[in-house]
Amino acid sequence: MPNIELIPTERLNDQLRGLIEAAPVMSLDEGTVDAATAQALANWLKAEQQISRACLAGLWLLAGDLERSHEISQKIDSADGSFWHSIMHRREGDYDNARYWLRRVGSHSVIDQLIDQSSDFRSPFEFLSRVEQAVAKQSKQHELLKHIQWMEWQLLFVHCW
């Protein structure tokens, strides 16, 4: 996984940090559930007493379990929940639904951080359209877009943590 060093590692326990670092790069599309990441997450959750539902939605998204992520994110009535919900729909290829949930996010500090940190990110709607085009045409932008998606995931996860 591209290591962007955005997650303040002192805030995460070693097991969670290892789980995140070992996860494969998330696909721009639905992809498949990564069994090793899903199992590591399930094991970690057995011992973890408190974690926000927003972080949990993000972790299941990292594992590629869009269904579990969706079950959680759709019940979080906040900009953070809408953001995870939008990412999940973007990954599953339901781009109109992803746009709906992005509109519900409104302004968000993670969007501002992405704009500041990546000259290749102009807005979440523009990014969503680029992903949609890349998935449909298997464009050469896949790696760049996956890199931006990883930045987005990390920033949102840290924000929710």
C-alpha positions as a Python dict, from the first residue, in 0.01 Angstrom:
ca = {
    (1, 'M'): (0, 0, 0),
    (2, 'P'): (136, 346, -73),
    (3, 'N'): (268, 480, 254),
    (4, 'I'): (171, 845, 274),
    (5, 'E'): (237, 873, 647),
    (6, 'L'): (-86, 1062, 713),
    (7, 'I'): (-204, 848, 1001),
    (8, 'P'): (-49, 972, 1325),
    (9, 'T'): (79, 631, 1426),
    (10, 'E'): (111, 719, 1793),
    (11, 'R'): (-268, 736, 1805),
    (12, 'L'): (-317, 380, 1674),
    (13, 'N'): (-227, 63, 1859),
    (14, 'D'): (29, -164, 1696),
    (15, 'Q'): (-222, -429, 1593),
    (16, 'L'): (-451, -181, 1415),
    (17, 'R'): (-158, -3, 1250),
    (18, 'G'): (-29, -341, 1127),
    (19, 'L'): (-372, -434, 994),
    (20, 'I'): (-396, -109, 796),
    (21, 'E'): (-40, -130, 665),
    (22, 'A'): (-82, -495, 556),
    (23, 'A'): (-406, -438, 366),
    (24, 'P'): (-375, -448, -12),
    (25, 'V'): (-433, -134, -215),
    (26, 'M'): (-806, -77, -243),
    (27, 'S'): (-956, -124, -584),
    (28, 'L'): (-1132, 166, -751),
    (29, 'D'): (-1421, -67, -825),
    (30, 'E'): (-1601, -325, -617),
    (31, 'G'): (-1306, -562, -613),
    (32, 'T'): (-1322, -855, -373),
    (33, 'V'): (-1311, -897, 1),
    (34, 'D'): (-951, -946, 112),
    (35, 'A'): (-986, -1249, 339),
    (36, 'A'): (-666, -1182, 534),
    (37, 'T'): (-762, -820, 610),
    (38, 'A'): (-1120, -919, 698),
    (39, 'Q'): (-996, -1189, 936),
    (40, 'A'): (-739, -958, 1095),
    (41, 'L'): (-1012, -695, 1142),
    (42, 'A'): (-1252, -949, 1293),
    (43, 'N'): (-980, -1065, 1534),
    (44, 'W'): (-890, -707, 1625),
    (45, 'L'): (-1256, -622, 1689),
    (46, 'K'): (-1290, -909, 1938),
    (47, 'A'): (-1041, -735, 2167),
    (48, 'E'): (-1132, -373, 2089),
    (49, 'Q'): (-1382, -227, 2332),
    (50, 'Q'): (-1453, 108, 2173),
    (51, 'I'): (-1436, 220, 1814),
    (52, 'S'): (-1662, 466, 1638),
    (53, 'R'): (-1907, 332, 1385),
    (54, 'A'): (-1754, 567, 1128),
    (55, 'C'): (-1408, 411, 1178),
    (56, 'L'): (-1563, 67, 1160),
    (57, 'A'): (-1731, 150, 827),
    (58, 'G'): (-1394, 263, 695),
    (59, 'L'): (-1211, -47, 817),
    (60, 'W'): (-1461, -280, 648),
    (61, 'L'): (-1422, -72, 332),
    (62, 'L'): (-1044, -122, 359),
    (63, 'A'): (-1103, -497, 380),
    (64, 'G'): (-1318, -475, 66),
    (65, 'D'): (-1633, -583, 248),
    (66, 'L'): (-1861, -325, 93),
    (67, 'E'): (-2174, -490, 229),
    (68, 'R'): (-2061, -462, 594),
    (69, 'S'): (-1933, -110, 537),
    (70, 'H'): (-2267, -16, 383),
    (71, 'E'): (-2470, -164, 670),
    (72, 'I'): (-2280, 59, 911),
    (73, 'S'): (-2237, 380, 712),
    (74, 'Q'): (-2603, 406, 609),
    (75, 'K'): (-2698, 424, 977),
    (76, 'I'): (-2460, 711, 1061),
    (77, 'D'): (-2655, 1035, 1026),
    (78, 'S'): (-2362, 1273, 990),
    (79, 'A'): (-2130, 1413, 726),
    (80, 'D'): (-1875, 1143, 818),
    (81, 'G'): (-2128, 864, 768),
    (82, 'S'): (-2237, 1016, 438),
    (83, 'F'): (-1874, 1039, 327),
    (84, 'W'): (-1807, 667, 396),
    (85, 'H'): (-2142, 584, 237),
    (86, 'S'): (-2046, 779, -76),
    (87, 'I'): (-1708, 606, -103),
    (88, 'M'): (-1876, 267, -69),
    (89, 'H'): (-2122, 345, -351),
    (90, 'R'): (-1839, 481, -566),
    (91, 'R'): (-1650, 154, -515),
    (92, 'E'): (-1953, -58, -601),
    (93, 'G'): (-2005, 141, -922),
    (94, 'D'): (-2332, 309, -819),
    (95, 'Y'): (-2202, 654, -914),
    (96, 'D'): (-2535, 839, -902),
    (97, 'N'): (-2593, 714, -548),
    (98, 'A'): (-2235, 811, -459),
    (99, 'R'): (-2307, 1164, -585),
    (100, 'Y'): (-2625, 1178, -374),
    (101, 'W'): (-2429, 1091, -58),
    (102, 'L'): (-2153, 1337, -150),
    (103, 'R'): (-2413, 1614, -168),
    (104, 'R'): (-2518, 1514, 185),
    (105, 'V'): (-2156, 1546, 303),
    (106, 'G'): (-2148, 1915, 214),
    (107, 'S'): (-1826, 2088, 315),
    (108, 'H'): (-1584, 1869, 505),
    (109, 'S'): (-1233, 1921, 640),
    (110, 'V'): (-1112, 1603, 465),
    (111, 'I'): (-1210, 1752, 128),
    (112, 'D'): (-1015, 2067, 213),
    (113, 'Q'): (-712, 1857, 315),
    (114, 'L'): (-725, 1657, -8),
    (115, 'I'): (-736, 1976, -213),
    (116, 'D'): (-439, 2113, -15),
    (117, 'Q'): (-233, 1793, -34),
    (118, 'S'): (-292, 1681, -391),
    (119, 'S'): (-286, 1897, -701),
    (120, 'D'): (-466, 1605, -870),
    (121, 'F'): (-772, 1640, -645),
    (122, 'R'): (-999, 1935, -723),
    (123, 'S'): (-1332, 1825, -577),
    (124, 'P'): (-1496, 1501, -466),
    (125, 'F'): (-1742, 1523, -756),
    (126, 'E'): (-1467, 1569, -1012),
    (127, 'F'): (-1274, 1283, -852),
    (128, 'L'): (-1581, 1058, -865),
    (129, 'S'): (-1625, 1135, -1236),
    (130, 'R'): (-1259, 1053, -1301),
    (131, 'V'): (-1297, 721, -1118),
    (132, 'E'): (-1611, 643, -1314),
    (133, 'Q'): (-1431, 709, -1643),
    (134, 'A'): (-1120, 517, -1537),
    (135, 'V'): (-1317, 209, -1434),
    (136, 'A'): (-1519, 213, -1756),
    (137, 'K'): (-1219, 259, -1983),
    (138, 'Q'): (-941, 102, -1776),
    (139, 'S'): (-748, 426, -1820),
    (140, 'K'): (-386, 486, -1730),
    (141, 'Q'): (-498, 702, -1439),
    (142, 'H'): (-584, 400, -1226),
    (143, 'E'): (-269, 417, -1011),
    (144, 'L'): (-298, 792, -954),
    (145, 'L'): (-665, 760, -863),
    (146, 'K'): (-594, 469, -625),
    (147, 'H'): (-326, 683, -461),
    (148, 'I'): (-575, 969, -411),
    (149, 'Q'): (-836, 722, -283),
    (150, 'W'): (-581, 595, -28),
    (151, 'M'): (-513, 953, 85),
    (152, 'E'): (-887, 1009, 112),
    (153, 'W'): (-933, 691, 320),
    (154, 'Q'): (-650, 778, 558),
    (155, 'L'): (-762, 1137, 609),
    (156, 'L'): (-1123, 1036, 671),
    (157, 'F'): (-1019, 753, 903),
    (158, 'V'): (-797, 984, 1109),
    (159, 'H'): (-1073, 1246, 1116),
    (160, 'C'): (-1319, 987, 1249),
    (161, 'W'): (-1068, 831, 1493),
}
